[in-house]
Amino acid sequence: MDGEVVSKIKCMACTTKIITKAMISEYGGIFDSIVSLVDVGGGTGVAVAEIVKVYTHIQGKNFDLPHVVATAPVYNGVTHVGGDMFKAIPQADAILMKVKSLS
């Protein structure tokens, strides 16, 4: 990967970590009854890793394109799954998807 791509991935991971920590702080109770969670388009897995770090009973799945998850770091409680969300999504109790507004 070239330097620009690596910088973008690091930037997205940093932003995701901040947003996920705020989400857990404000809405954390929503994760109490979830046993498995898949983050669709999860990139390197930062969001699901932050959730599983707090809610250790959750089995986390980070789902993204195979070449993306191939370079994702190892996180306790998180399995990286490569695939195409337009074909199939791994089964879980809940799905997490971040949406970026283009406006």
Order of alpha helices (4+ residues) and beta strands (2+ residues): alpha-beta-alpha-beta-alpha-beta-beta
